[in-house]
Amino acid sequence: MSGDFDLTTEELRVVTRFVADTAEEILPLFEAVHPDDGRPRAALEAAWEFADGAKRTKLQRVTSLDAHRAAAEASTEVARLAARSAGDAAAAPYLHPIAKAHQVGHILRAAANAARVAELQSPDDDTAAERALDSARQRATPAVVDVLRRYPLAPEGRSRVAQLMSELDRSLRD
């Protein structure tokens, strides 16, 4: 791939696997609320196909967009975050090798979504999000961190997901 730096297909597979692992954990929360909407599941399956060695194809792009549409239509915040994470997993094979901070979202937003889901599901537990971020830190292989470090820091944002993503980003780079 050409751009500001190199990204190999294997590095894209590693990042996709990292994002898909997170999406896999929280997707059942979407499916419990919207059992007849298979768009996020299809996106996650497309992500796994690529992560497991298939070529990157239009399938990942189409299912990613479909999962994000499902997220926009979701009836709860938890379901929205879970569907969006599946869409992010399918989009990960198309991470661009350009030094733009918004690209970090393609690597870390699903993990930040999972941390936000943990907060929403355990409102009386002040450590729920931190435990979810710790899980993401443990899953982040050296290859994932190496790719992450090629990008600027995640953009600061006002949303809770953006804050969690920035926290995870900073801690992985340390």
Secondary structure by P-SEA (a helix, b strand, c coil): ccccccccaaaaaaaaaaaaaaaaacaaaaaaaccccaaaaaaaaaaaaaaacccccaaaaaaaaaaaaaaaacccaaaaaaaaaaaaaaacccccccccccccccccaaaaaaaaaaaaacccccaaaaaaaaaaaaaccaaaaaaaaacccccccccaaaaaaaaaaaaaac
